[in-house]
Amino acid sequence: MLLTINRIIKSGLINFWRNGWLSTATVLIITIALVVWTTLFLSNMALTSVLSVLSEKVDISVYFILDSKEQDILAFKSKLEGMSEVAKIDYVSQENALEIFKKRHSGDEILLKSVSELDNNPLEASLNILAKDTTKYGSLVSILDNDQYKNLISKINYSENRVAIDRLSYIIKVLRESGLLASLVFGFIAFLVAFNTVRLAIYSSREEITVMKLVGASNWFVRGPFLTEGVVHGLVASAFSFMIIVPGISFLGPKLFNFLPEINLTQYFYNNFFQILLIQTAAGVVLGVFSSWVAVRKYLKV
Protein backbone atom coordinates (compact mmCIF):
# COMPACT_ATOMS: atom_id res chain seq x y z
CA MET A 1 0.00 0.00 0.00
CA LEU A 2 2.76 2.46 0.94
CA LEU A 3 4.66 1.57 -2.24
CA THR A 4 1.54 2.23 -4.31
CA ILE A 5 0.93 5.58 -2.62
CA ASN A 6 4.58 6.51 -3.13
CA ARG A 7 4.34 5.71 -6.85
CA ILE A 8 1.13 7.72 -7.22
CA ILE A 9 2.68 10.76 -5.53
CA LYS A 10 5.84 10.43 -7.61
CA SER A 11 3.81 10.20 -10.84
CA GLY A 12 1.79 13.27 -9.79
CA LEU A 13 4.95 15.28 -9.21
CA ILE A 14 6.32 14.16 -12.57
CA ASN A 15 3.08 15.30 -14.25
CA PHE A 16 3.36 18.65 -12.48
CA TRP A 17 6.89 19.28 -13.80
CA ARG A 18 6.18 17.76 -17.19
CA ASN A 19 3.33 20.17 -17.88
CA GLY A 20 5.63 23.11 -17.22
CA TRP A 21 3.90 26.30 -18.38
CA LEU A 22 0.43 24.88 -17.88
CA SER A 23 1.23 24.06 -14.26
CA THR A 24 2.72 27.55 -13.82
CA ALA A 25 -0.42 29.18 -15.23
CA THR A 26 -2.64 27.04 -12.99
CA VAL A 27 -0.63 27.88 -9.88
CA LEU A 28 -0.66 31.60 -10.68
CA ILE A 29 -4.42 31.69 -11.21
CA ILE A 30 -5.11 29.74 -8.01
CA THR A 31 -2.67 32.07 -6.22
CA ILE A 32 -4.63 35.10 -7.39
CA ALA A 33 -7.88 33.49 -6.27
CA LEU A 34 -6.43 32.74 -2.82
CA VAL A 35 -5.03 36.26 -2.46
CA VAL A 36 -8.42 37.72 -3.37
CA TRP A 37 -10.20 35.41 -0.91
CA THR A 38 -7.81 36.20 1.94
CA THR A 39 -7.87 39.93 1.20
CA LEU A 40 -11.66 39.83 1.20
CA PHE A 41 -11.66 38.04 4.56
CA LEU A 42 -9.24 40.52 6.17
CA SER A 43 -10.98 43.51 4.59
CA ASN A 44 -14.31 42.30 5.89
CA MET A 45 -12.81 42.05 9.38
CA ALA A 46 -11.38 45.59 9.14
CA LEU A 47 -14.57 47.11 7.72
CA THR A 48 -16.73 45.40 10.32
CA SER A 49 -14.43 46.75 13.05
CA VAL A 50 -14.67 50.27 11.63
CA LEU A 51 -18.45 50.06 11.53
CA SER A 52 -18.54 48.69 15.08
CA VAL A 53 -16.30 51.50 16.39
CA LEU A 54 -18.35 54.21 14.71
CA SER A 55 -21.63 52.61 15.74
CA GLU A 56 -20.58 52.95 19.38
CA LYS A 57 -20.28 56.72 18.84
CA VAL A 58 -23.79 57.07 17.45
CA ASP A 59 -26.49 57.86 19.97
CA ILE A 60 -29.66 59.83 20.57
CA SER A 61 -29.41 62.83 22.89
CA VAL A 62 -32.68 63.63 24.64
CA TYR A 63 -32.80 67.07 26.33
CA PHE A 64 -35.32 67.88 29.03
CA ILE A 65 -37.19 71.06 29.84
CA LEU A 66 -35.32 73.19 32.41
CA ASP A 67 -37.91 72.85 35.17
CA SER A 68 -38.13 69.05 34.79
CA LYS A 69 -37.73 67.15 38.07
CA GLU A 70 -34.76 64.81 38.30
CA GLN A 71 -36.93 62.01 39.67
CA ASP A 72 -39.14 62.23 36.57
CA ILE A 73 -36.08 62.07 34.31
CA LEU A 74 -34.68 59.06 36.17
CA ALA A 75 -38.06 57.33 36.02
CA PHE A 76 -38.13 57.98 32.28
CA LYS A 77 -34.56 56.59 32.06
CA SER A 78 -35.60 53.39 33.87
CA LYS A 79 -38.51 52.96 31.51
CA LEU A 80 -36.25 53.27 28.47
CA GLU A 81 -33.71 50.81 29.92
CA GLY A 82 -36.43 48.18 29.90
CA MET A 83 -36.77 48.42 26.13
CA SER A 84 -35.15 45.67 24.03
CA GLU A 85 -33.72 48.20 21.53
CA VAL A 86 -31.66 50.04 24.15
CA ALA A 87 -28.10 48.97 24.98
CA LYS A 88 -26.99 51.76 27.32
CA ILE A 89 -28.21 55.10 28.69
CA ASP A 90 -26.04 57.80 30.28
CA TYR A 91 -27.70 60.48 32.39
CA VAL A 92 -26.17 63.97 32.34
CA SER A 93 -27.64 66.25 35.01
CA GLN A 94 -27.76 70.05 34.70
CA GLU A 95 -24.78 70.33 37.05
CA ASN A 96 -22.74 67.79 35.06
CA ALA A 97 -23.68 69.54 31.83
CA LEU A 98 -22.41 72.83 33.24
CA GLU A 99 -19.11 71.23 34.33
CA ILE A 100 -18.64 69.69 30.88
CA PHE A 101 -19.42 73.06 29.29
CA LYS A 102 -16.84 74.85 31.44
CA LYS A 103 -14.14 72.27 30.65
CA ARG A 104 -14.88 72.43 26.94
CA HIS A 105 -14.62 76.24 26.92
CA SER A 106 -11.89 76.59 29.53
CA GLY A 107 -9.94 78.95 27.28
CA ASP A 108 -12.81 81.38 26.71
CA GLU A 109 -12.79 83.66 29.76
CA ILE A 110 -15.54 85.96 28.47
CA LEU A 111 -17.95 83.10 27.90
CA LEU A 112 -17.23 81.53 31.28
CA LYS A 113 -17.69 84.87 33.02
CA SER A 114 -21.01 85.40 31.27
CA VAL A 115 -22.25 81.99 32.42
CA SER A 116 -21.14 82.59 36.02
CA GLU A 117 -23.15 85.83 36.17
CA LEU A 118 -26.39 84.04 35.36
CA ASP A 119 -28.76 83.39 38.24
CA ASN A 120 -29.79 79.94 36.99
CA ASN A 121 -28.07 77.11 35.16
CA PRO A 122 -29.12 77.55 31.50
CA LEU A 123 -28.11 74.03 30.46
CA GLU A 124 -30.62 71.21 30.22
CA ALA A 125 -30.32 67.74 31.68
CA SER A 126 -30.06 65.02 29.06
CA LEU A 127 -30.00 61.29 28.36
CA ASN A 128 -27.56 59.83 25.84
CA ILE A 129 -29.19 56.66 24.49
CA LEU A 130 -27.13 54.00 22.72
CA ALA A 131 -29.08 51.40 20.75
CA LYS A 132 -28.06 47.76 20.33
CA ASP A 133 -28.31 48.18 16.57
CA THR A 134 -28.05 51.36 14.49
CA THR A 135 -31.19 50.31 12.62
CA LYS A 136 -33.20 50.65 15.87
CA TYR A 137 -32.76 54.42 16.21
CA GLY A 138 -35.72 55.16 13.94
CA SER A 139 -38.12 53.21 16.16
CA LEU A 140 -36.63 54.78 19.29
CA VAL A 141 -37.16 58.30 17.94
CA SER A 142 -40.75 57.41 17.08
CA ILE A 143 -41.34 56.30 20.68
CA LEU A 144 -39.70 59.43 22.10
CA ASP A 145 -41.82 61.67 19.84
CA ASN A 146 -44.96 60.33 21.52
CA ASP A 147 -47.28 63.04 22.87
CA GLN A 148 -47.10 61.70 26.43
CA TYR A 149 -43.48 62.93 26.67
CA LYS A 150 -44.07 66.42 25.24
CA ASN A 151 -44.23 68.03 28.69
CA LEU A 152 -40.88 66.53 29.65
CA ILE A 153 -38.68 66.51 26.52
CA SER A 154 -37.31 69.73 25.09
CA LYS A 155 -35.62 68.31 21.99
CA ILE A 156 -34.16 65.14 20.52
CA ASN A 157 -30.87 65.12 18.61
CA TYR A 158 -29.23 62.43 16.52
CA SER A 159 -25.47 62.22 16.66
CA GLU A 160 -23.73 63.84 13.70
CA ASN A 161 -22.13 60.49 13.01
CA ARG A 162 -25.50 59.07 12.01
CA VAL A 163 -25.17 60.16 8.38
CA ALA A 164 -21.61 58.85 8.24
CA ILE A 165 -22.72 55.49 9.64
CA ASP A 166 -25.45 55.14 7.01
CA ARG A 167 -23.00 55.96 4.24
CA LEU A 168 -20.34 53.67 5.65
CA SER A 169 -22.85 50.82 5.98
CA TYR A 170 -23.75 51.24 2.32
CA ILE A 171 -20.09 51.36 1.25
CA ILE A 172 -19.30 48.23 3.27
CA LYS A 173 -22.26 46.44 1.71
CA VAL A 174 -21.09 47.37 -1.80
CA LEU A 175 -17.48 46.36 -1.04
CA ARG A 176 -18.58 42.99 0.39
CA GLU A 177 -20.76 42.24 -2.61
CA SER A 178 -18.02 43.34 -5.04
CA GLY A 179 -15.43 41.28 -3.18
CA LEU A 180 -17.67 38.23 -3.18
CA LEU A 181 -18.26 38.60 -6.92
CA ALA A 182 -14.51 38.97 -7.56
CA SER A 183 -13.84 35.86 -5.44
CA LEU A 184 -16.35 33.81 -7.40
CA VAL A 185 -14.97 35.02 -10.74
CA PHE A 186 -11.34 34.25 -9.87
CA GLY A 187 -12.34 30.94 -8.30
CA PHE A 188 -14.18 29.94 -11.48
CA ILE A 189 -11.24 31.01 -13.68
CA ALA A 190 -8.85 29.01 -11.47
CA PHE A 191 -11.14 26.00 -11.76
CA LEU A 192 -11.21 26.24 -15.56
CA VAL A 193 -7.43 26.59 -15.86
CA ALA A 194 -6.74 23.68 -13.48
CA PHE A 195 -9.42 21.62 -15.22
CA ASN A 196 -7.84 22.15 -18.65
CA THR A 197 -4.34 21.51 -17.30
CA VAL A 198 -5.37 18.05 -16.08
CA ARG A 199 -7.37 17.42 -19.26
CA LEU A 200 -4.28 18.08 -21.38
CA ALA A 201 -2.17 15.96 -19.02
CA ILE A 202 -4.61 13.09 -19.51
CA TYR A 203 -4.44 13.53 -23.27
CA SER A 204 -0.62 13.61 -23.37
CA SER A 205 -0.43 10.52 -21.10
CA ARG A 206 -3.02 8.47 -22.98
CA GLU A 207 -0.45 5.90 -24.20
CA GLU A 208 1.01 5.46 -20.71
CA ILE A 209 -2.50 5.02 -19.31
CA THR A 210 -3.23 2.32 -21.91
CA VAL A 211 -0.05 0.45 -20.99
CA MET A 212 -0.81 0.73 -17.27
CA LYS A 213 -4.26 -0.76 -17.79
CA LEU A 214 -2.81 -3.59 -19.90
CA VAL A 215 -0.47 -4.59 -17.08
CA GLY A 216 -3.33 -4.61 -14.56
CA ALA A 217 -3.15 -1.17 -12.88
CA SER A 218 -6.25 -0.33 -10.83
CA ASN A 219 -8.48 2.62 -11.67
CA TRP A 220 -7.31 4.60 -8.64
CA PHE A 221 -3.67 3.94 -9.49
CA VAL A 222 -4.32 5.54 -12.89
CA ARG A 223 -6.37 8.42 -11.51
CA GLY A 224 -4.22 9.06 -8.44
CA PRO A 225 -1.36 10.98 -10.15
CA PHE A 226 -3.78 13.50 -11.66
CA LEU A 227 -5.44 14.12 -8.31
CA THR A 228 -1.99 14.42 -6.73
CA GLU A 229 -1.18 17.04 -9.35
CA GLY A 230 -4.22 19.01 -8.17
CA VAL A 231 -2.96 18.81 -4.58
CA VAL A 232 0.44 20.13 -5.67
CA HIS A 233 -1.22 23.00 -7.55
CA GLY A 234 -3.08 23.98 -4.38
CA LEU A 235 -0.08 23.68 -2.04
CA VAL A 236 2.27 25.66 -4.28
CA ALA A 237 -0.39 28.32 -4.89
CA SER A 238 -1.00 28.63 -1.14
CA ALA A 239 2.72 29.12 -0.52
CA PHE A 240 2.93 31.80 -3.23
CA SER A 241 -0.17 33.59 -1.96
CA PHE A 242 1.31 33.81 1.55
CA MET A 243 4.52 35.20 0.04
CA ILE A 244 2.32 38.03 -1.27
CA ILE A 245 -0.01 38.48 1.70
CA VAL A 246 2.58 38.58 4.51
CA PRO A 247 4.60 41.52 3.06
CA GLY A 248 1.31 43.23 2.14
CA ILE A 249 0.01 42.98 5.71
CA SER A 250 3.36 44.14 7.11
CA PHE A 251 3.24 47.19 4.83
CA LEU A 252 -0.44 48.16 5.05
CA GLY A 253 -1.17 47.09 8.65
CA PRO A 254 0.82 49.87 10.40
CA LYS A 255 -0.58 52.50 8.01
CA LEU A 256 -4.13 51.40 8.78
CA PHE A 257 -3.33 51.38 12.51
CA ASN A 258 -2.03 54.96 12.33
CA PHE A 259 -5.25 56.00 10.60
CA LEU A 260 -7.59 53.93 12.80
CA PRO A 261 -5.93 52.92 16.11
CA GLU A 262 -8.92 50.72 16.97
CA ILE A 263 -7.99 48.33 14.14
CA ASN A 264 -4.71 46.44 14.44
CA LEU A 265 -4.77 44.34 11.27
CA THR A 266 -1.17 43.20 11.70
CA GLN A 267 -1.76 41.89 15.21
CA TYR A 268 -4.98 40.18 14.14
CA PHE A 269 -3.21 38.49 11.22
CA TYR A 270 -0.30 37.16 13.25
CA ASN A 271 -2.52 36.12 16.16
CA ASN A 272 -4.53 34.01 13.71
CA PHE A 273 -1.61 33.15 11.42
CA PHE A 274 -1.90 29.37 11.56
CA GLN A 275 -5.69 29.39 11.25
CA ILE A 276 -5.52 31.62 8.16
CA LEU A 277 -2.68 29.51 6.75
CA LEU A 278 -4.67 26.31 7.32
CA ILE A 279 -7.87 27.70 5.78
CA GLN A 280 -6.05 29.15 2.79
CA THR A 281 -4.05 25.96 2.16
CA ALA A 282 -7.22 23.87 2.47
CA ALA A 283 -9.00 26.19 0.01
CA GLY A 284 -6.14 25.90 -2.49
CA VAL A 285 -5.98 22.11 -2.21
CA VAL A 286 -9.77 21.72 -2.47
CA LEU A 287 -9.85 23.95 -5.55
CA GLY A 288 -6.99 22.06 -7.19
CA VAL A 289 -8.29 18.58 -6.32
CA PHE A 290 -11.88 19.40 -7.28
CA SER A 291 -10.79 20.70 -10.69
CA SER A 292 -8.66 17.59 -11.23
CA TRP A 293 -11.42 15.28 -10.06
CA VAL A 294 -13.96 16.81 -12.47
CA ALA A 295 -11.46 16.52 -15.34
CA VAL A 296 -10.62 12.92 -14.45
CA ARG A 297 -14.28 11.98 -14.21
CA LYS A 298 -15.03 13.55 -17.57
CA TYR A 299 -11.99 12.61 -19.69
CA LEU A 300 -10.26 9.63 -18.07
CA LYS A 301 -12.14 6.54 -19.15
CA VAL A 302 -10.68 3.59 -17.24
Legacy VTK file of the C-alpha trace (Angstrom):
# vtk DataFile Version 3.0
C-alpha trace
ASCII
DATASET POLYDATA
POINTS 302 float
0.000 0.000 0.000
2.760 2.460 0.939
4.660 1.566 -2.238
1.542 2.235 -4.314
0.932 5.576 -2.621
4.580 6.514 -3.134
4.344 5.713 -6.851
1.130 7.717 -7.220
2.683 10.757 -5.529
5.840 10.426 -7.607
3.814 10.200 -10.839
1.787 13.266 -9.788
4.948 15.281 -9.206
6.323 14.158 -12.570
3.079 15.298 -14.246
3.362 18.651 -12.477
6.891 19.283 -13.796
6.178 17.755 -17.189
3.330 20.172 -17.878
5.633 23.113 -17.221
3.903 26.296 -18.382
0.429 24.879 -17.878
1.234 24.064 -14.256
2.716 27.547 -13.822
-0.419 29.181 -15.225
-2.637 27.044 -12.986
-0.626 27.880 -9.882
-0.663 31.604 -10.683
-4.423 31.692 -11.212
-5.113 29.735 -8.015
-2.671 32.065 -6.219
-4.632 35.105 -7.390
-7.883 33.495 -6.273
-6.432 32.738 -2.818
-5.026 36.261 -2.461
-8.416 37.722 -3.374
-10.202 35.413 -0.907
-7.809 36.196 1.942
-7.868 39.925 1.195
-11.665 39.833 1.203
-11.664 38.042 4.564
-9.237 40.521 6.172
-10.978 43.512 4.594
-14.308 42.304 5.893
-12.809 42.054 9.380
-11.382 45.586 9.145
-14.568 47.112 7.717
-16.727 45.399 10.320
-14.431 46.750 13.054
-14.672 50.273 11.627
-18.451 50.057 11.530
-18.539 48.692 15.081
-16.299 51.497 16.389
-18.353 54.210 14.710
-21.627 52.610 15.741
-20.580 52.952 19.381
-20.285 56.720 18.842
-23.789 57.075 17.451
-26.488 57.864 19.974
-29.665 59.831 20.571
-29.412 62.834 22.887
-32.678 63.625 24.643
-32.797 67.070 26.329
-35.323 67.876 29.025
-37.190 71.058 29.837
-35.319 73.186 32.411
-37.912 72.848 35.168
-38.125 69.045 34.789
-37.729 67.152 38.069
-34.758 64.807 38.304
-36.925 62.013 39.672
-39.145 62.227 36.569
-36.083 62.071 34.307
-34.676 59.064 36.170
-38.063 57.330 36.020
-38.126 57.978 32.283
-34.565 56.590 32.063
-35.595 53.388 33.871
-38.515 52.957 31.514
-36.250 53.270 28.468
-33.715 50.812 29.917
-36.434 48.178 29.905
-36.771 48.420 26.129
-35.147 45.673 24.029
-33.721 48.197 21.533
-31.663 50.038 24.155
-28.097 48.967 24.984
-26.992 51.761 27.318
-28.212 55.096 28.691
-26.037 57.800 30.277
-27.700 60.484 32.390
-26.172 63.972 32.339
-27.643 66.249 35.011
-27.758 70.045 34.698
-24.778 70.332 37.052
-22.740 67.793 35.057
-23.679 69.543 31.826
-22.406 72.832 33.243
-19.110 71.233 34.328
-18.636 69.688 30.878
-19.417 73.059 29.288
-16.837 74.849 31.438
-14.136 72.272 30.654
-14.875 72.432 26.944
-14.617 76.244 26.923
-11.892 76.588 29.526
-9.940 78.947 27.280
-12.813 81.377 26.713
-12.791 83.655 29.762
-15.538 85.962 28.475
-17.952 83.097 27.902
-17.225 81.528 31.279
-17.692 84.868 33.023
-21.005 85.398 31.273
-22.246 81.995 32.419
-21.142 82.592 36.017
-23.147 85.834 36.166
-26.390 84.039 35.357
-28.758 83.387 38.238
-29.789 79.940 36.994
-28.067 77.109 35.165
-29.117 77.546 31.498
-28.113 74.034 30.461
-30.624 71.210 30.216
-30.317 67.740 31.683
-30.060 65.016 29.056
-30.004 61.291 28.360
-27.564 59.830 25.836
-29.187 56.664 24.487
-27.132 54.004 22.722
-29.083 51.395 20.751
-28.055 47.759 20.329
-28.313 48.179 16.574
-28.048 51.355 14.487
-31.190 50.309 12.624
-33.195 50.647 15.865
-32.755 54.424 16.211
-35.720 55.162 13.943
-38.121 53.210 16.159
-36.626 54.784 19.293
-37.156 58.300 17.943
-40.754 57.406 17.080
-41.341 56.303 20.676
-39.699 59.431 22.096
-41.823 61.665 19.845
-44.957 60.329 21.524
-47.279 63.044 22.866
-47.097 61.704 26.425
-43.479 62.928 26.668
-44.072 66.419 25.242
-44.234 68.029 28.690
-40.878 66.528 29.647
-38.681 66.512 26.525
-37.307 69.730 25.094
-35.619 68.314 21.985
-34.160 65.136 20.517
-30.870 65.118 18.608
-29.234 62.426 16.523
-25.471 62.217 16.656
-23.726 63.838 13.697
-22.128 60.488 13.013
-25.500 59.066 12.011
-25.171 60.165 8.382
-21.606 58.847 8.241
-22.724 55.491 9.638
-25.449 55.142 7.013
-23.002 55.961 4.238
-20.340 53.666 5.646
-22.850 50.821 5.976
-23.754 51.240 2.322
-20.092 51.364 1.254
-19.295 48.231 3.272
-22.262 46.437 1.711
-21.086 47.367 -1.802
-17.479 46.357 -1.038
-18.576 42.990 0.386
-20.758 42.240 -2.607
-18.022 43.337 -5.040
-15.427 41.283 -3.178
-17.673 38.228 -3.181
-18.257 38.597 -6.917
-14.506 38.966 -7.564
-13.837 35.858 -5.438
-16.349 33.808 -7.398
-14.970 35.023 -10.737
-11.344 34.248 -9.873
-12.339 30.939 -8.298
-14.176 29.940 -11.481
-11.236 31.008 -13.677
-8.846 29.013 -11.468
-11.143 26.005 -11.761
-11.208 26.242 -15.565
-7.427 26.586 -15.861
-6.740 23.680 -13.476
-9.419 21.622 -15.216
-7.839 22.147 -18.647
-4.342 21.505 -17.302
-5.368 18.054 -16.080
-7.366 17.422 -19.258
-4.278 18.081 -21.384
-2.171 15.964 -19.020
-4.606 13.085 -19.512
-4.437 13.530 -23.275
-0.620 13.606 -23.365
-0.428 10.519 -21.104
-3.023 8.465 -22.976
-0.446 5.897 -24.198
1.009 5.458 -20.707
-2.497 5.019 -19.314
-3.232 2.322 -21.909
-0.047 0.448 -20.995
-0.809 0.726 -17.267
-4.265 -0.755 -17.791
-2.812 -3.585 -19.899
-0.474 -4.589 -17.085
-3.331 -4.615 -14.563
-3.147 -1.169 -12.882
-6.251 -0.327 -10.829
-8.481 2.618 -11.665
-7.309 4.600 -8.641
-3.666 3.935 -9.494
-4.322 5.537 -12.889
-6.369 8.423 -11.515
-4.215 9.058 -8.444
-1.362 10.981 -10.148
-3.780 13.498 -11.662
-5.442 14.119 -8.312
-1.992 14.418 -6.735
-1.178 17.037 -9.351
-4.218 19.009 -8.166
-2.960 18.808 -4.577
0.443 20.126 -5.673
-1.216 22.999 -7.551
-3.080 23.984 -4.376
-0.076 23.676 -2.039
2.270 25.661 -4.279
-0.394 28.324 -4.889
-1.000 28.630 -1.135
2.720 29.118 -0.524
2.930 31.796 -3.229
-0.171 33.594 -1.958
1.308 33.811 1.547
4.520 35.196 0.035
2.321 38.028 -1.272
-0.010 38.479 1.697
2.577 38.576 4.508
4.595 41.521 3.057
1.312 43.227 2.137
0.015 42.981 5.713
3.365 44.138 7.108
3.243 47.187 4.834
-0.440 48.157 5.051
-1.166 47.086 8.647
0.823 49.866 10.401
-0.578 52.504 8.011
-4.134 51.401 8.778
-3.331 51.376 12.511
-2.028 54.963 12.330
-5.246 56.004 10.600
-7.590 53.926 12.798
-5.925 52.923 16.105
-8.923 50.716 16.972
-7.989 48.328 14.140
-4.711 46.443 14.443
-4.774 44.336 11.274
-1.167 43.200 11.705
-1.764 41.888 15.211
-4.980 40.175 14.144
-3.212 38.490 11.217
-0.299 37.160 13.253
-2.518 36.124 16.163
-4.530 34.012 13.706
-1.613 33.150 11.418
-1.898 29.373 11.556
-5.690 29.392 11.254
-5.516 31.617 8.160
-2.684 29.506 6.747
-4.669 26.310 7.322
-7.868 27.697 5.777
-6.046 29.155 2.791
-4.054 25.956 2.164
-7.218 23.868 2.469
-9.004 26.192 0.015
-6.145 25.899 -2.491
-5.984 22.111 -2.214
-9.767 21.720 -2.470
-9.852 23.951 -5.551
-6.987 22.057 -7.193
-8.292 18.585 -6.323
-11.882 19.396 -7.276
-10.788 20.699 -10.689
-8.657 17.590 -11.231
-11.418 15.279 -10.060
-13.955 16.813 -12.466
-11.461 16.520 -15.345
-10.616 12.920 -14.450
-14.285 11.976 -14.207
-15.032 13.547 -17.575
-11.994 12.614 -19.689
-10.255 9.629 -18.067
-12.142 6.544 -19.154
-10.684 3.594 -17.244
LINES 1 303
302 0 1 2 3 4 5 6 7 8 9 10 11 12 13 14 15 16 17 18 19 20 21 22 23 24 25 26 27 28 29 30 31 32 33 34 35 36 37 38 39 40 41 42 43 44 45 46 47 48 49 50 51 52 53 54 55 56 57 58 59 60 61 62 63 64 65 66 67 68 69 70 71 72 73 74 75 76 77 78 79 80 81 82 83 84 85 86 87 88 89 90 91 92 93 94 95 96 97 98 99 100 101 102 103 104 105 106 107 108 109 110 111 112 113 114 115 116 117 118 119 120 121 122 123 124 125 126 127 128 129 130 131 132 133 134 135 136 137 138 139 140 141 142 143 144 145 146 147 148 149 150 151 152 153 154 155 156 157 158 159 160 161 162 163 164 165 166 167 168 169 170 171 172 173 174 175 176 177 178 179 180 181 182 183 184 185 186 187 188 189 190 191 192 193 194 195 196 197 198 199 200 201 202 203 204 205 206 207 208 209 210 211 212 213 214 215 216 217 218 219 220 221 222 223 224 225 226 227 228 229 230 231 232 233 234 235 236 237 238 239 240 241 242 243 244 245 246 247 248 249 250 251 252 253 254 255 256 257 258 259 260 261 262 263 264 265 266 267 268 269 270 271 272 273 274 275 276 277 278 279 280 281 282 283 284 285 286 287 288 289 290 291 292 293 294 295 296 297 298 299 300 301
